[in-house]
């Protein structure tokens, strides 16, 4: 199996990071594979895949660069750099700042990374010096046309996942936070993190920073900037949740307490933070807060602190009300 030996210093400096570039590359992977993991991805593909394929047909060289970079055996490293977290108190890097790192890839390195991804020599059409620029252009198109219009909602979902993972870390340690994060990932104990099931030699991450990067498409990969930082990109939780107006609610419950409040109560079958509820319901922070206060006063939900977050969950009375309403 492939695993990383993680020192105590690396664990202490590890972070969850939201990366616009990772979100765009995950969306590019989804378009390139054209295989949906759930109905939400299927609808997204139906909307954006025709335009993506037209772009590929109009620029076959760039299309070949992307197909090579996203080869099934490996993803070209220059396309997926490990994010650089912002120092405390500073804004995180923008998509343009992250993409600039891809564009700045030296031609020799871009060719070598593509050859590694393909597992053999490059096609003659890729014997050129603008490979990184063409790859960056494709990622930028995906960001501008398919991700950016929906970025505020996606970012809320990603931030909610970070809150949930951080709470799991506080309750159950690294095993609870990481197991099941992506296929093949699990905490082995003794400072060992399994990253996949391949028969690869272990890698020592002494004094490096370890990053966990959620994305909303059902895609995952590893990335690095050796020796400074290593990252695990994983599909976040909560992405399958419907917006408030589409949550399948018992009609009687919606009539009794209102559909928006009922949506909050139904979601609280498992503990969630206010941030997560905002992301999953599509309701505003003030509205979610009012619903929670009323549900708390009615004895239908309780709350507890998990690290810096406050998690809400249904009481037995809340369960009875939801299940009794069908």
Beta strands, then each sheet from edge to edge (+ up, - down):
strand 1: 2-5
strand 2: 15-16
strand 3: 186-189
strand 4: 192-196
strand 5: 203-204
strand 6: 209-215
strand 7: 221-225
strand 8: 229-235
strand 9: 272-273
strand 10: 301-306
strand 11: 309-314
sheet 1: 3+ 4- 1+ 5+
sheet 2: 2+ 6+ 8+ 7-
sheet 3: 9+ 11- 10+
end
